[in-house]
Amino acid sequence: MDKELFGLRMKVEETEEELNELKKSVGEIPFAYEACQKAINQQKEIWERVLHFSKGTDSERQVYQKLEALEDKQRKFTRAFSMADEEIEKELADRKARYERAEQLFEKGRREVLDENNV
């Protein structure tokens, strides 16, 4: 029974480590999102400056297209981030449930060992 208990304890520690790694990764996501948004906004600022200097020229229409493409890119990025955020929340809940289940199994096994020793 001690081997089983040890195996359960290892499973608890393994699932706890996975859960903590996922939480750490989730904590880094807002910084990555902000960096991407900042890059897109910087590109838009550059194209808006180009637009200022291209007013009344043939390239004005092309600059508007670039700005529209950046807006579309930003919308798609935000939509993808939102979908990924939902998936991450589901995965986090799943891993938390696995951790709690492993902890419960360990406690059950520990109680069984204590009961066997007290008999």
Phi, psi and omega in degrees: 000329180297324178295319178296316180297317178298316178299319178295319180297320178296321178296320177299312181295322179296313180291326177295319179297316178299317180297315180295322177296318179295317178300320179297315179297318179298323179294336180274343185300314180302326179292320177294319179299313180298321179296318178294316179298319180297318179297316179296317179296323177295319177298318179297319179299318179297314181293329176293325175294317178298320179300318179303318183276348182258004179305132178080005179252174179292333184276355180302317180297321179295323179293319176300320178297319178297317179296318177296320179296321178293320176299317179296318178299319180294319177297314179297319179297315180296318179296316179296320179296318180297316179295318179295323179298319177296317179296320180295319178298320177296315180296320178298317178296319179297314181293324177295319178296319178297319179297313180298322178294317178297320178296318178296317179297320178296314181297321178297315178296321179295318178296321179297319178295318178296319178296319179296321181287332180276345182284000000 
